[in-house]
Amino acid sequence: MGPIEALKLALSKEIEAMDLYRKFSLDYPVAQETFLFLLGEETKHKILLEKKIVELTK
C-alpha cells in the first residue's frame, strides 16, 4: 500500500467516525454536545487528509 492509498483508507475511517458521531448525537441527546464536538474534530481530520491527498496527486 502506497501513501495515497493509506491516506484514502484513513479518510474512509474518518468519514465512518463522522457518520457514527452524527448518529449518536441524535440518538443520545444528553451527550449531544460531546458527539458534535467529536464530529467537528473528525471533520478537521477529514479536511487535512483531503488536502494531503490532493497535494500528493499533483
HTML snippet that shows the backbone in 3Dmol.js (N, CA, C, O; Angstrom):
<script src="https://3Dmol.org/build/3Dmol-min.js"></script>
<div id="view" style="width:600px;height:400px;position:relative"></div>
<script>
const pdb = `
ATOM      1  N   MET A   1       0.862  -1.180   0.000  1.00  0.00           N
ATOM      2  CA  MET A   1       0.000   0.000   0.000  1.00  0.00           C
ATOM      3  C   MET A   1       0.899   1.231   0.000  1.00  0.00           C
ATOM      4  O   MET A   1       1.817   1.357   0.810  1.00  0.00           O
ATOM      5  N   GLY A   2       0.612   2.120  -0.919  1.00  0.00           N
ATOM      6  CA  GLY A   2       1.365   3.358  -1.001  1.00  0.00           C
ATOM      7  C   GLY A   2       0.774   4.435  -0.124  1.00  0.00           C
ATOM      8  O   GLY A   2      -0.267   4.236   0.503  1.00  0.00           O
ATOM      9  N   PRO A   3       1.437   5.580  -0.077  1.00  0.00           N
ATOM     10  CA  PRO A   3       0.968   6.659   0.804  1.00  0.00           C
ATOM     11  C   PRO A   3      -0.420   7.190   0.439  1.00  0.00           C
ATOM     12  O   PRO A   3      -1.210   7.507   1.328  1.00  0.00           O
ATOM     13  N   ILE A   4      -0.720   7.290  -0.834  1.00  0.00           N
ATOM     14  CA  ILE A   4      -2.031   7.816  -1.229  1.00  0.00           C
ATOM     15  C   ILE A   4      -3.130   6.839  -0.834  1.00  0.00           C
ATOM     16  O   ILE A   4      -4.184   7.245  -0.345  1.00  0.00           O
ATOM     17  N   GLU A   5      -2.882   5.555  -1.047  1.00  0.00           N
ATOM     18  CA  GLU A   5      -3.880   4.556  -0.660  1.00  0.00           C
ATOM     19  C   GLU A   5      -4.085   4.554   0.850  1.00  0.00           C
ATOM     20  O   GLU A   5      -5.210   4.410   1.328  1.00  0.00           O
ATOM     21  N   ALA A   6      -2.997   4.716   1.599  1.00  0.00           N
ATOM     22  CA  ALA A   6      -3.094   4.766   3.063  1.00  0.00           C
ATOM     23  C   ALA A   6      -3.910   5.984   3.506  1.00  0.00           C
ATOM     24  O   ALA A   6      -4.730   5.890   4.420  1.00  0.00           O
ATOM     25  N   LEU A   7      -3.679   7.113   2.858  1.00  0.00           N
ATOM     26  CA  LEU A   7      -4.447   8.311   3.201  1.00  0.00           C
ATOM     27  C   LEU A   7      -5.921   8.141   2.854  1.00  0.00           C
ATOM     28  O   LEU A   7      -6.795   8.599   3.590  1.00  0.00           O
ATOM     29  N   LYS A   8      -6.193   7.484   1.736  1.00  0.00           N
ATOM     30  CA  LYS A   8      -7.590   7.241   1.356  1.00  0.00           C
ATOM     31  C   LYS A   8      -8.268   6.301   2.344  1.00  0.00           C
ATOM     32  O   LYS A   8      -9.447   6.472   2.654  1.00  0.00           O
ATOM     33  N   LEU A   9      -7.537   5.317   2.835  1.00  0.00           N
ATOM     34  CA  LEU A   9      -8.091   4.424   3.853  1.00  0.00           C
ATOM     35  C   LEU A   9      -8.387   5.204   5.136  1.00  0.00           C
ATOM     36  O   LEU A   9      -9.451   5.054   5.735  1.00  0.00           O
ATOM     37  N   ALA A  10      -7.435   6.034   5.545  1.00  0.00           N
ATOM     38  CA  ALA A  10      -7.639   6.862   6.737  1.00  0.00           C
ATOM     39  C   ALA A  10      -8.838   7.787   6.543  1.00  0.00           C
ATOM     40  O   ALA A  10      -9.623   7.996   7.469  1.00  0.00           O
ATOM     41  N   LEU A  11      -8.978   8.336   5.346  1.00  0.00           N
ATOM     42  CA  LEU A  11     -10.112   9.213   5.043  1.00  0.00           C
ATOM     43  C   LEU A  11     -11.431   8.468   5.192  1.00  0.00           C
ATOM     44  O   LEU A  11     -12.393   9.002   5.744  1.00  0.00           O
ATOM     45  N   SER A  12     -11.474   7.244   4.702  1.00  0.00           N
ATOM     46  CA  SER A  12     -12.713   6.471   4.827  1.00  0.00           C
ATOM     47  C   SER A  12     -13.051   6.203   6.289  1.00  0.00           C
ATOM     48  O   SER A  12     -14.225   6.182   6.657  1.00  0.00           O
ATOM     49  N   LYS A  13     -12.035   5.997   7.126  1.00  0.00           N
ATOM     50  CA  LYS A  13     -12.273   5.767   8.556  1.00  0.00           C
ATOM     51  C   LYS A  13     -12.769   7.038   9.243  1.00  0.00           C
ATOM     52  O   LYS A  13     -13.609   6.976  10.140  1.00  0.00           O
ATOM     53  N   GLU A  14     -12.250   8.184   8.821  1.00  0.00           N
ATOM     54  CA  GLU A  14     -12.722   9.463   9.372  1.00  0.00           C
ATOM     55  C   GLU A  14     -14.198   9.667   9.031  1.00  0.00           C
ATOM     56  O   GLU A  14     -14.986  10.099   9.871  1.00  0.00           O
ATOM     57  N   ILE A  15     -14.557   9.351   7.788  1.00  0.00           N
ATOM     58  CA  ILE A  15     -15.951   9.508   7.356  1.00  0.00           C
ATOM     59  C   ILE A  15     -16.857   8.571   8.139  1.00  0.00           C
ATOM     60  O   ILE A  15     -17.955   8.962   8.534  1.00  0.00           O
ATOM     61  N   GLU A  16     -16.414   7.338   8.369  1.00  0.00           N
ATOM     62  CA  GLU A  16     -17.190   6.397   9.183  1.00  0.00           C
ATOM     63  C   GLU A  16     -17.405   6.952  10.593  1.00  0.00           C
ATOM     64  O   GLU A  16     -18.505   6.876  11.141  1.00  0.00           O
ATOM     65  N   ALA A  17     -16.342   7.507  11.169  1.00  0.00           N
ATOM     66  CA  ALA A  17     -16.443   8.072  12.518  1.00  0.00           C
ATOM     67  C   ALA A  17     -17.407   9.258  12.527  1.00  0.00           C
ATOM     68  O   ALA A  17     -18.199   9.411  13.457  1.00  0.00           O
ATOM     69  N   MET A  18     -17.338  10.098  11.486  1.00  0.00           N
ATOM     70  CA  MET A  18     -18.243  11.242  11.400  1.00  0.00           C
ATOM     71  C   MET A  18     -19.697  10.778  11.371  1.00  0.00           C
ATOM     72  O   MET A  18     -20.549  11.336  12.063  1.00  0.00           O
ATOM     73  N   ASP A  19     -19.972   9.757  10.569  1.00  0.00           N
ATOM     74  CA  ASP A  19     -21.339   9.229  10.487  1.00  0.00           C
ATOM     75  C   ASP A  19     -21.801   8.691  11.839  1.00  0.00           C
ATOM     76  O   ASP A  19     -22.944   8.905  12.242  1.00  0.00           O
ATOM     77  N   LEU A  20     -20.917   8.003  12.525  1.00  0.00           N
ATOM     78  CA  LEU A  20     -21.245   7.435  13.831  1.00  0.00           C
ATOM     79  C   LEU A  20     -21.535   8.535  14.859  1.00  0.00           C
ATOM     80  O   LEU A  20     -22.525   8.462  15.588  1.00  0.00           O
ATOM     81  N   TYR A  21     -20.675   9.547  14.914  1.00  0.00           N
ATOM     82  CA  TYR A  21     -20.887  10.632  15.871  1.00  0.00           C
ATOM     83  C   TYR A  21     -22.150  11.423  15.548  1.00  0.00           C
ATOM     84  O   TYR A  21     -22.851  11.880  16.451  1.00  0.00           O
ATOM     85  N   ARG A  22     -22.438  11.581  14.254  1.00  0.00           N
ATOM     86  CA  ARG A  22     -23.669  12.274  13.860  1.00  0.00           C
ATOM     87  C   ARG A  22     -24.882  11.481  14.357  1.00  0.00           C
ATOM     88  O   ARG A  22     -25.812  12.050  14.928  1.00  0.00           O
ATOM     89  N   LYS A  23     -24.863  10.179  14.136  1.00  0.00           N
ATOM     90  CA  LYS A  23     -25.963   9.315  14.587  1.00  0.00           C
ATOM     91  C   LYS A  23     -26.090   9.355  16.106  1.00  0.00           C
ATOM     92  O   LYS A  23     -27.192   9.504  16.634  1.00  0.00           O
ATOM     93  N   PHE A  24     -24.970   9.224  16.806  1.00  0.00           N
ATOM     94  CA  PHE A  24     -25.002   9.240  18.268  1.00  0.00           C
ATOM     95  C   PHE A  24     -25.527  10.573  18.801  1.00  0.00           C
ATOM     96  O   PHE A  24     -26.226  10.602  19.814  1.00  0.00           O
ATOM     97  N   SER A  25     -25.193  11.679  18.122  1.00  0.00           N
ATOM     98  CA  SER A  25     -25.663  12.985  18.592  1.00  0.00           C
ATOM     99  C   SER A  25     -27.186  13.068  18.545  1.00  0.00           C
ATOM    100  O   SER A  25     -27.802  13.786  19.332  1.00  0.00           O
ATOM    101  N   LEU A  26     -27.781  12.329  17.619  1.00  0.00           N
ATOM    102  CA  LEU A  26     -29.250  12.303  17.534  1.00  0.00           C
ATOM    103  C   LEU A  26     -29.854  11.278  18.483  1.00  0.00           C
ATOM    104  O   LEU A  26     -30.911  11.509  19.070  1.00  0.00           O
ATOM    105  N   ASP A  27     -29.179  10.148  18.628  1.00  0.00           N
ATOM    106  CA  ASP A  27     -29.707   9.057  19.461  1.00  0.00           C
ATOM    107  C   ASP A  27     -29.541   9.307  20.965  1.00  0.00           C
ATOM    108  O   ASP A  27     -30.313   8.784  21.769  1.00  0.00           O
ATOM    109  N   TYR A  28     -28.547  10.094  21.340  1.00  0.00           N
ATOM    110  CA  TYR A  28     -28.244  10.325  22.757  1.00  0.00           C
ATOM    111  C   TYR A  28     -28.185  11.825  23.041  1.00  0.00           C
ATOM    112  O   TYR A  28     -27.101  12.390  23.190  1.00  0.00           O
ATOM    113  N   PRO A  29     -29.348  12.465  23.115  1.00  0.00           N
ATOM    114  CA  PRO A  29     -29.375  13.921  23.289  1.00  0.00           C
ATOM    115  C   PRO A  29     -28.638  14.415  24.528  1.00  0.00           C
ATOM    116  O   PRO A  29     -28.134  15.537  24.540  1.00  0.00           O
ATOM    117  N   VAL A  30     -28.571  13.596  25.560  1.00  0.00           N
ATOM    118  CA  VAL A  30     -27.896  14.025  26.788  1.00  0.00           C
ATOM    119  C   VAL A  30     -26.396  14.245  26.539  1.00  0.00           C
ATOM    120  O   VAL A  30     -25.758  15.031  27.239  1.00  0.00           O
ATOM    121  N   ALA A  31     -25.846  13.554  25.551  1.00  0.00           N
ATOM    122  CA  ALA A  31     -24.421  13.683  25.227  1.00  0.00           C
ATOM    123  C   ALA A  31     -24.208  14.347  23.869  1.00  0.00           C
ATOM    124  O   ALA A  31     -23.120  14.264  23.299  1.00  0.00           O
ATOM    125  N   GLN A  32     -25.230  14.994  23.359  1.00  0.00           N
ATOM    126  CA  GLN A  32     -25.167  15.579  22.019  1.00  0.00           C
ATOM    127  C   GLN A  32     -23.994  16.543  21.860  1.00  0.00           C
ATOM    128  O   GLN A  32     -23.301  16.510  20.843  1.00  0.00           O
ATOM    129  N   GLU A  33     -23.771  17.380  22.833  1.00  0.00           N
ATOM    130  CA  GLU A  33     -22.684  18.365  22.740  1.00  0.00           C
ATOM    131  C   GLU A  33     -21.337  17.674  22.543  1.00  0.00           C
ATOM    132  O   GLU A  33     -20.524  18.115  21.730  1.00  0.00           O
ATOM    133  N   THR A  34     -21.102  16.605  23.276  1.00  0.00           N
ATOM    134  CA  THR A  34     -19.852  15.858  23.157  1.00  0.00           C
ATOM    135  C   THR A  34     -19.721  15.234  21.776  1.00  0.00           C
ATOM    136  O   THR A  34     -18.664  15.313  21.151  1.00  0.00           O
ATOM    137  N   PHE A  35     -20.794  14.614  21.302  1.00  0.00           N
ATOM    138  CA  PHE A  35     -20.730  13.972  19.992  1.00  0.00           C
ATOM    139  C   PHE A  35     -20.559  14.993  18.870  1.00  0.00           C
ATOM    140  O   PHE A  35     -19.872  14.720  17.885  1.00  0.00           O
ATOM    141  N   LEU A  36     -21.169  16.145  19.007  1.00  0.00           N
ATOM    142  CA  LEU A  36     -20.994  17.187  17.999  1.00  0.00           C
ATOM    143  C   LEU A  36     -19.562  17.730  18.016  1.00  0.00           C
ATOM    144  O   LEU A  36     -19.005  18.059  16.968  1.00  0.00           O
ATOM    145  N   PHE A  37     -18.978  17.822  19.202  1.00  0.00           N
ATOM    146  CA  PHE A  37     -17.574  18.220  19.295  1.00  0.00           C
ATOM    147  C   PHE A  37     -16.692  17.209  18.564  1.00  0.00           C
ATOM    148  O   PHE A  37     -15.827  17.582  17.772  1.00  0.00           O
ATOM    149  N   LEU A  38     -16.923  15.927  18.838  1.00  0.00           N
ATOM    150  CA  LEU A  38     -16.134  14.876  18.192  1.00  0.00           C
ATOM    151  C   LEU A  38     -16.356  14.876  16.683  1.00  0.00           C
ATOM    152  O   LEU A  38     -15.418  14.645  15.919  1.00  0.00           O
ATOM    153  N   LEU A  39     -17.567  15.129  16.257  1.00  0.00           N
ATOM    154  CA  LEU A  39     -17.858  15.244  14.829  1.00  0.00           C
ATOM    155  C   LEU A  39     -17.041  16.372  14.213  1.00  0.00           C
ATOM    156  O   LEU A  39     -16.507  16.223  13.114  1.00  0.00           O
ATOM    157  N   GLY A  40     -16.943  17.476  14.898  1.00  0.00           N
ATOM    158  CA  GLY A  40     -16.139  18.604  14.418  1.00  0.00           C
ATOM    159  C   GLY A  40     -14.668  18.255  14.305  1.00  0.00           C
ATOM    160  O   GLY A  40     -14.000  18.655  13.351  1.00  0.00           O
ATOM    161  N   GLU A  41     -14.164  17.515  15.273  1.00  0.00           N
ATOM    162  CA  GLU A  41     -12.757  17.103  15.234  1.00  0.00           C
ATOM    163  C   GLU A  41     -12.494  16.177  14.046  1.00  0.00           C
ATOM    164  O   GLU A  41     -11.496  16.325  13.341  1.00  0.00           O
ATOM    165  N   GLU A  42     -13.391  15.232  13.837  1.00  0.00           N
ATOM    166  CA  GLU A  42     -13.230  14.309  12.707  1.00  0.00           C
ATOM    167  C   GLU A  42     -13.325  15.059  11.379  1.00  0.00           C
ATOM    168  O   GLU A  42     -12.642  14.715  10.414  1.00  0.00           O
ATOM    169  N   THR A  43     -14.168  16.076  11.336  1.00  0.00           N
ATOM    170  CA  THR A  43     -14.295  16.890  10.125  1.00  0.00           C
ATOM    171  C   THR A  43     -12.974  17.596   9.824  1.00  0.00           C
ATOM    172  O   THR A  43     -12.567  17.680   8.665  1.00  0.00           O
ATOM    173  N   LYS A  44     -12.308  18.099  10.848  1.00  0.00           N
ATOM    174  CA  LYS A  44     -10.994  18.729  10.666  1.00  0.00           C
ATOM    175  C   LYS A  44      -9.987  17.728  10.113  1.00  0.00           C
ATOM    176  O   LYS A  44      -9.211  18.048   9.213  1.00  0.00           O
ATOM    177  N   HIS A  45     -10.006  16.517  10.657  1.00  0.00           N
ATOM    178  CA  HIS A  45      -9.087  15.478  10.186  1.00  0.00           C
ATOM    179  C   HIS A  45      -9.357  15.141   8.721  1.00  0.00           C
ATOM    180  O   HIS A  45      -8.433  14.965   7.927  1.00  0.00           O
ATOM    181  N   LYS A  46     -10.645  15.055   8.382  1.00  0.00           N
ATOM    182  CA  LYS A  46     -11.044  14.749   7.006  1.00  0.00           C
ATOM    183  C   LYS A  46     -10.491  15.797   6.044  1.00  0.00           C
ATOM    184  O   LYS A  46      -9.951  15.463   4.990  1.00  0.00           O
ATOM    185  N   ILE A  47     -10.627  17.046   6.413  1.00  0.00           N
ATOM    186  CA  ILE A  47     -10.143  18.140   5.566  1.00  0.00           C
ATOM    187  C   ILE A  47      -8.633  18.047   5.385  1.00  0.00           C
ATOM    188  O   ILE A  47      -8.128  18.218   4.276  1.00  0.00           O
ATOM    189  N   LEU A  48      -7.913  17.779   6.468  1.00  0.00           N
ATOM    190  CA  LEU A  48      -6.453  17.645   6.378  1.00  0.00           C
ATOM    191  C   LEU A  48      -6.053  16.495   5.459  1.00  0.00           C
ATOM    192  O   LEU A  48      -5.142  16.634   4.643  1.00  0.00           O
ATOM    193  N   LEU A  49      -6.729  15.370   5.591  1.00  0.00           N
ATOM    194  CA  LEU A  49      -6.422  14.218   4.746  1.00  0.00           C
ATOM    195  C   LEU A  49      -6.730  14.512   3.281  1.00  0.00           C
ATOM    196  O   LEU A  49      -5.957  14.141   2.398  1.00  0.00           O
ATOM    197  N   GLU A  50      -7.846  15.171   3.021  1.00  0.00           N
ATOM    198  CA  GLU A  50      -8.197  15.519   1.642  1.00  0.00           C
ATOM    199  C   GLU A  50      -7.155  16.444   1.027  1.00  0.00           C
ATOM    200  O   GLU A  50      -6.772  16.274  -0.130  1.00  0.00           O
ATOM    201  N   LYS A  51      -6.701  17.417   1.799  1.00  0.00           N
ATOM    202  CA  LYS A  51      -5.669  18.337   1.301  1.00  0.00           C
ATOM    203  C   LYS A  51      -4.377  17.597   0.987  1.00  0.00           C
ATOM    204  O   LYS A  51      -3.733  17.866  -0.028  1.00  0.00           O
ATOM    205  N   LYS A  52      -3.999  16.669   1.852  1.00  0.00           N
ATOM    206  CA  LYS A  52      -2.764  15.919   1.642  1.00  0.00           C
ATOM    207  C   LYS A  52      -2.873  15.012   0.422  1.00  0.00           C
ATOM    208  O   LYS A  52      -1.907  14.863  -0.326  1.00  0.00           O
ATOM    209  N   ILE A  53      -4.032  14.410   0.217  1.00  0.00           N
ATOM    210  CA  ILE A  53      -4.237  13.573  -0.957  1.00  0.00           C
ATOM    211  C   ILE A  53      -4.093  14.412  -2.230  1.00  0.00           C
ATOM    212  O   ILE A  53      -3.437  13.992  -3.183  1.00  0.00           O
ATOM    213  N   VAL A  54      -4.701  15.580  -2.240  1.00  0.00           N
ATOM    214  CA  VAL A  54      -4.595  16.473  -3.400  1.00  0.00           C
ATOM    215  C   VAL A  54      -3.141  16.870  -3.633  1.00  0.00           C
ATOM    216  O   VAL A  54      -2.657  16.876  -4.765  1.00  0.00           O
ATOM    217  N   GLU A  55      -2.463  17.198  -2.553  1.00  0.00           N
ATOM    218  CA  GLU A  55      -1.056  17.606  -2.633  1.00  0.00           C
ATOM    219  C   GLU A  55      -0.197  16.497  -3.253  1.00  0.00           C
ATOM    220  O   GLU A  55       0.672  16.776  -4.079  1.00  0.00           O
ATOM    221  N   LEU A  56      -0.433  15.268  -2.865  1.00  0.00           N
ATOM    222  CA  LEU A  56       0.377  14.156  -3.345  1.00  0.00           C
ATOM    223  C   LEU A  56      -0.005  13.683  -4.752  1.00  0.00           C
ATOM    224  O   LEU A  56       0.760  12.964  -5.393  1.00  0.00           O
ATOM    225  N   THR A  57      -1.177  14.083  -5.226  1.00  0.00           N
ATOM    226  CA  THR A  57      -1.596  13.631  -6.541  1.00  0.00           C
ATOM    227  C   THR A  57      -1.372  14.687  -7.625  1.00  0.00           C
ATOM    228  O   THR A  57      -1.766  14.494  -8.774  1.00  0.00           O
ATOM    229  N   LYS A  58      -0.751  15.782  -7.263  1.00  0.00           N
ATOM    230  CA  LYS A  58      -0.451  16.838  -8.266  1.00  0.00           C
ATOM    231  C   LYS A  58       0.741  16.445  -9.088  1.00  0.00           C
ATOM    232  O   LYS A  58       1.151  17.191  -9.977  1.00  0.00           O
TER     233      LYS A  58
END
`;
const viewer = $3Dmol.createViewer("view");
viewer.addModel(pdb, "pdb");
viewer.setStyle({}, {cartoon: {color: "spectrum"}});
viewer.zoomTo();
viewer.render();
</script>
